[in-house]
Amino acid sequence: MCGIVLQLSLSASDLLDLDIVSKSDPMAVVYMKKLGGTLEEIGRTEVILNSLNPAWIGKIPVVYHFEMVQPLVGVGGVGLVFYFLKLFSALKLQDQDFIGEASCVLSEILTKRDKTLTLKLHKNKKNAGTLSVHAEETVESRNAAEIVFRCTHLDNKDLLSKSDPFLRISRKVETGDAVPICKTEVVDNNLNPVWKPVHLTTQHFVSKANAFREKQLYSFLDYISSGFELNFMVAIDFTASNGNPRSPESLHYINQSGRLNAYQQAIKEVGEVIQFYDSDKRFSAWGFGGRTADNIVSHCFNLNAMPYDSEVIWVN
C-alpha cells in the first residue's frame, strides 16, 4: 500500500519554565520508532522565544502507512543558543535543556474526528504540560484536475481503416526536457476521438490551465476520521492438517518458552494494527474443524466458548 504524505502541526501548553530571568524558549523534535526499537528523527520545529504555550509554524512531514504501527515520540528542549536562529539546524540536542516528552501511535491521531490528539508531557515521571498534535494530508495528495481531451480531423495513418489514436501528456521540467505524466486509452478506428476523463493531481503539473475542473478526492483518512471503524475477524483452522498440537512442527504447538506459533504471530501482527481503528477493541474469533467442549465436531464455533457471542477483547 502506498504511503500518504502527512504534515504534523504541534502546539503545547503549560510547559516547564527552565529560565531564570525570562520564560523558556521551546522547540519540538519528533522521532519515529523503527522496527528494531531505535529512534529516527523525522523533523524539528522552529524555536519560539520566551513562551510556555507555543504554537509552532513549522510542520513535521511523515509518511503514513495503514498496514504498519508507527510509534511517534516528541521531545521538547530549550537553551540560550536558540537566540541564534540561523544556527538552529546545527544545534546539538544533547547540549539543550530537556523540557519533557510524550509518545503515541500515528493512527491514534488519525482516528480522531478532527485528527488532533492531546498528550501529556512528562519529565522524570512528573507532569510537564501538554502537547497537541494535528495531522493533515498535504494539498498535493488531495486535489486533482479532471480533464477531458478530444481531437477532430486527425490525419489518417492506416490504409484499410482509420487511425487508432491515443494521447500522451508530458510536462517540461527545469531543464526544458519533457517528462511523460499520463497516457490515455487507445480509441480504435476514430479520427475524432474523445478520451475518458484524465485525473491529474497538482503534483503532476506545474501551472493550471482554463479547461479543467477541480474535484476533491476522499481518502482513507477521511473515512476513519469521520467515525468509520474496521472490524477484525479471525477464523482458525483446527483440522488434522495442522498436525499434532503437541508436536513442535504443528501450527498449533504452544511453546512453553513463550515463542508464538504461526497462528499466534499472524493474529498479533494484524491485531496490533487494527486495534486502533476499533473503539471497543472487541474482535470476533471462530474455529472450524475441531471438537467443542461437548466433544462434537464443529465447522464453526466461538473460540470464547460462549454460545451467542463470538467477540473477544484485544489485550496487548
C-alpha positions in Angstrom: 0.0 0.0 0.0 1.4 3.4 -0.9 2.1 5.8 1.9 0.1 9.0 2.5 2.2 12.1 3.0 1.1 14.0 6.1 2.1 17.2 7.9 2.1 17.3 11.7 1.3 20.6 13.4 2.4 20.9 17.0 1.4 23.2 19.9 2.0 22.9 23.6 0.6 24.5 26.8 1.8 24.9 30.4 5.4 24.0 29.7 8.0 23.9 32.4 9.9 27.2 32.8 13.6 26.4 32.8 14.8 30.0 32.5 15.5 32.3 35.5 15.0 35.8 34.1 12.5 35.1 31.3 10.5 32.1 30.1 11.7 29.0 28.2 12.5 29.1 24.5 10.9 25.8 23.4 11.3 23.7 20.2 9.9 20.3 19.4 11.7 17.3 17.9 9.7 14.3 16.6 11.1 10.8 16.4 9.7 7.6 14.9 10.4 4.3 16.5 11.7 1.8 13.9 11.1 -1.9 13.9 14.3 -2.6 15.8 13.3 -0.2 18.6 15.7 2.5 17.5 14.5 6.2 17.2 14.9 8.1 14.0 14.4 11.8 13.9 11.8 12.9 11.3 11.7 16.6 11.9 12.1 19.6 14.2 10.1 22.8 14.7 11.5 26.3 14.9 12.4 27.9 18.2 9.8 30.1 19.8 11.3 32.6 22.2 10.0 33.3 25.7 6.8 31.2 25.6 5.3 28.4 27.7 2.4 28.0 25.4 4.0 27.8 21.9 2.2 27.0 18.6 4.9 26.2 16.1 4.5 27.2 12.5 6.9 24.6 11.1 5.3 21.3 10.0 6.7 17.9 10.5 6.4 15.7 7.4 5.7 12.0 7.9 4.6 9.2 5.5 1.6 7.2 6.9 1.3 3.5 6.2 -2.0 2.0 7.3 -0.6 -1.5 7.5 2.1 -0.5 10.0 2.1 0.5 13.6 4.1 3.8 13.6 5.0 5.0 17.1 5.9 8.7 17.5 8.0 10.2 20.2 8.0 14.0 20.7 10.7 15.8 22.7 11.0 19.4 23.7 14.1 21.3 24.6 15.3 24.8 25.4 18.6 26.7 25.5 20.1 30.1 25.3 21.7 29.1 22.0 18.2 29.3 20.4 18.6 33.1 20.3 20.8 32.4 17.3 18.2 31.2 15.0 20.4 30.9 11.9 22.4 28.3 13.8 19.3 26.2 14.5 20.0 23.4 12.0 23.3 22.8 13.6 22.1 22.6 17.2 23.1 19.6 19.2 20.2 18.3 21.3 22.5 16.9 24.0 23.6 20.5 24.7 20.0 21.7 25.3 17.8 21.6 28.4 15.1 18.9 28.4 11.5 20.0 29.0 9.5 16.8 28.6 8.4 14.1 26.2 5.3 12.3 25.0 4.6 9.4 22.7 1.7 8.0 20.7 0.9 5.8 17.7 0.3 7.7 14.4 -3.0 6.0 13.9 -4.2 7.3 17.2 -4.1 10.8 15.8 -5.8 9.9 12.5 -8.7 8.1 14.1 -9.7 11.3 15.9 -12.6 13.2 14.1 -10.5 16.4 13.9 -7.2 14.5 13.5 -5.9 16.2 16.7 -4.5 14.3 19.7 -3.5 16.0 23.0 -0.9 14.2 25.0 0.5 14.7 28.5 4.2 15.7 28.6 6.3 14.2 31.3 9.8 14.7 32.7 11.2 12.2 35.1 7.6 10.8 35.6 6.4 14.3 36.6 3.8 16.4 34.7 5.5 18.8 32.2 2.5 20.3 30.4 0.6 19.1 27.3 1.4 18.6 23.7 -1.3 18.7 20.9 -0.6 17.1 17.5 -2.7 17.7 14.5 -2.3 15.7 11.2 -3.4 16.7 7.8 -2.7 15.4 4.3 -0.6 17.6 2.0 -2.7 19.6 -0.5 -1.0 17.8 -3.4 -2.3 14.4 -2.4 -5.9 15.6 -2.1 -6.7 17.8 -5.1 -7.0 16.5 -8.6 -7.9 18.0 -12.0 -10.4 16.2 -14.2 -9.6 17.0 -17.8 -11.4 15.7 -20.9 -9.4 15.7 -24.2 -10.8 15.4 -27.7 -9.4 15.8 -31.2 -11.1 16.4 -34.6 -10.0 15.7 -38.2 -6.9 13.7 -37.3 -4.6 12.6 -40.1 -5.4 9.0 -41.1 -2.3 6.8 -40.8 -3.9 3.5 -41.7 -4.5 2.1 -45.2 -7.5 -0.1 -44.7 -9.2 1.6 -41.8 -8.9 4.7 -39.6 -6.2 5.5 -37.1 -6.3 4.2 -33.5 -5.2 7.4 -31.6 -4.1 7.8 -28.0 -2.7 10.8 -26.2 0.4 11.1 -24.1 0.7 14.1 -21.8 4.1 15.4 -20.7 5.3 18.4 -18.8 8.5 20.4 -19.0 10.9 20.3 -16.1 13.5 22.9 -15.2 16.0 21.6 -17.7 13.5 22.0 -20.6 13.0 18.3 -21.1 9.5 16.8 -21.4 8.6 14.2 -18.8 5.6 12.0 -19.5 3.0 12.1 -16.7 -0.1 10.4 -18.2 -1.3 8.4 -21.2 -4.9 8.0 -22.4 -6.5 4.8 -23.6 -6.5 3.9 -27.3 -9.6 4.8 -29.3 -9.9 2.3 -32.1 -10.7 3.4 -35.7 -11.6 7.0 -35.0 -10.3 10.3 -36.4 -12.4 12.4 -33.9 -11.7 10.7 -30.6 -13.0 11.7 -27.2 -11.0 10.1 -24.4 -12.1 9.2 -20.9 -11.5 11.9 -18.3 -7.9 12.1 -17.1 -7.3 12.8 -13.4 -4.1 14.6 -12.6 -3.0 15.7 -9.1 -1.2 19.0 -8.7 2.0 17.0 -8.2 1.8 16.1 -11.9 1.7 19.6 -13.4 3.2 23.0 -12.6 0.7 25.5 -13.8 -3.1 25.4 -14.1 -5.0 25.8 -17.4 -8.6 27.0 -18.0 -10.1 23.8 -19.4 -10.2 21.6 -16.3 -12.4 21.1 -13.2 -11.0 20.5 -9.7 -12.6 17.8 -7.6 -11.8 16.6 -4.1 -10.6 13.0 -3.7 -11.7 11.4 -0.4 -9.1 9.3 1.2 -8.9 6.5 3.7 -8.2 9.1 6.4 -11.4 11.0 5.6 -13.4 7.9 6.3 -11.8 6.8 9.6 -11.7 10.4 11.0 -15.4 10.6 10.2 -16.2 7.7 12.5 -15.9 4.7 10.3 -14.3 1.7 12.1 -12.7 -1.5 10.9 -13.7 -5.0 12.2 -11.1 -7.7 12.7 -12.5 -11.2 12.4 -10.4 -14.4 12.9 -11.1 -18.0 11.9 -8.6 -20.6 13.0 -8.2 -24.0 11.3 -8.4 -26.8 13.8 -8.4 -29.7 11.3 -5.9 -32.5 11.4 -3.9 -31.0 8.5 -2.2 -28.7 11.1 -0.6 -31.7 12.7 -0.5 -32.9 16.3 -0.7 -29.8 18.6 1.8 -31.5 21.0 4.4 -31.6 18.2 6.7 -28.6 17.8 6.1 -28.9 14.0 2.4 -28.3 14.4 0.9 -24.8 13.7 -1.0 -25.1 16.9 2.0 -26.0 19.1 2.1 -23.9 22.3 5.8 -23.3 23.1 6.4 -23.1 26.9 9.2 -20.5 26.3 6.5 -18.0 25.1 7.6 -18.2 21.4 4.5 -17.6 19.2 3.3 -20.2 16.7 2.3 -19.2 13.2 -1.3 -18.6 14.0 -0.5 -16.5 17.1 2.1 -14.4 15.3 -0.3 -13.7 12.4 -3.1 -12.7 14.8 -0.7 -10.5 16.8 0.7 -8.6 13.9 -2.7 -7.9 12.2 -4.4 -7.2 15.5 -1.8 -4.7 16.7 -2.6 -2.6 13.6 -6.4 -2.9 13.6 -7.0 -2.3 17.3 -6.6 1.4 16.9 -9.4 1.5 14.3 -12.0 -0.3 16.6 -13.2 1.8 19.5 -14.2 -1.2 21.8 -11.3 -3.4 20.7 -13.6 -6.4 20.6 -13.0 -8.9 17.7 -14.9 -11.9 16.6 -13.0 -15.2 16.8 -14.1 -18.6 15.5 -12.7 -22.0 15.0 -13.6 -24.7 12.5 -12.8 -28.4 12.0 -12.4 -29.1 15.8 -14.2 -30.6 18.7 -16.1 -28.4 21.1 -16.5 -28.8 24.8 -19.3 -31.3 24.3 -17.0 -33.4 22.1 -18.9 -32.6 18.9 -17.0 -31.9 15.7 -18.0 -28.4 14.5 -17.1 -26.4 11.4 -17.9 -23.1 13.1 -17.7 -22.5 16.9 -16.9 -19.5 19.1 -13.4 -19.6 20.5 -14.5 -17.9 23.7 -16.9 -20.9 24.3 -19.8 -18.6 24.6 -23.0 -19.8 22.8 -24.2 -16.5 21.4 -21.3 -14.1 21.4 -18.1 -14.6 19.4 -16.3 -11.5 20.4 -13.1 -11.4 22.4 -11.3 -8.4 23.9 -7.9 -7.5 22.5 -5.2 -7.3 25.2 -1.7 -6.0 24.4 
